[in-house]
Amino acid sequence: MSEYQQVLEEKAKLDGYMVRQFKFIHIEENLSGATVTLQHPGGEAATVQLLTAEARKYLTNLLIKQLAQSRASAAASSSSPSAAPSA
């Protein structure tokens, strides 16, 4: 298999988990690639091995998006108006 095909397959795996709303919970880099552990809000877990540099760069972009979304939702929930006591 060509490296390009391998990149496409690894990206497709990540995209498939993102569509199903999995979140990254652990990423371990080593000399042969990256091992990514994902978890669904329902509790299901999955592990993906990324061997190509392009797929690892893609993972970084997905991780940044996930962090931005979690910060935005945390900010929105903390800035929601609380009920004022009635007099």
N, C-alpha and C positions, 0 to 999 in steps of 0.2 A: 504494500500500500504506500502511496506517495505521502510525503509529509503534509501536503496540502489537504489530502483526503482525511488524514488523521486530525488536522486542525478543525476541519469542518465537523467531524464526528464528535470531537470533544466539546466544541461550541454548542452543537445540537443537544448534547447531554445536559449541559448547563442551562440552556434555554428551556428545555423540557421541565427541569426542576423549578425554574423561576416561574414558568406559566402555572405550575401547580402550587405556587406560593411557598416553596421551601425557602428557608433562611440559612445562611452560612453560620455555622457554629464553631467550626475549627478548621484551620488551614495550616498544614505542615509542609514546608518547603525542604527539599533535599537535593542532592546532586542529580538525581534522576527524574525530578519533576516535582509535582505537588500532590498531596493527598488532601482532598476537600471533604469535610463532613457537613452534611446539610440536614436540617430537621424541618418537618412540616408542623404547623401549629397543632395538628391533631396527634402528634407524637411520633409519626413514622420518621425513621432516619435513613439516610443513604450516604454512601461514600463513593467518591469519584476520583480516579487517578488521572491527573493531567500530565502528559509527557512533553508537550510542545510548548515552546516559549510564547507563541502567539496565543494559545489558549490560556496560558497563565496571565498574560497581559489583559485578555478579555475578562478573566475572572476578577482582576483588580478593578476594572471599570464597573462590573456588576456589584462588587463589594462597596465601592464608593456610592453607587446609586442606592444600595440598601441602607447604608449608614445615613445618607441624606434624607431618605424617606422616614427612617425611624426617628431622626432628630426633628423633622417637620411635624410628625404626628405627636411626639412628646411635647413640642412647643405649643401645638394647637390644644392639646388636652390641658396643659398647665395654664393657658391663657383664657380658657373658657370661663365665662362669668359664673361666679357662684351665687347661689340664691341669697339675697339680702334678707335679713330678718325683718318681718313686718312689725310695724309699731302699733 
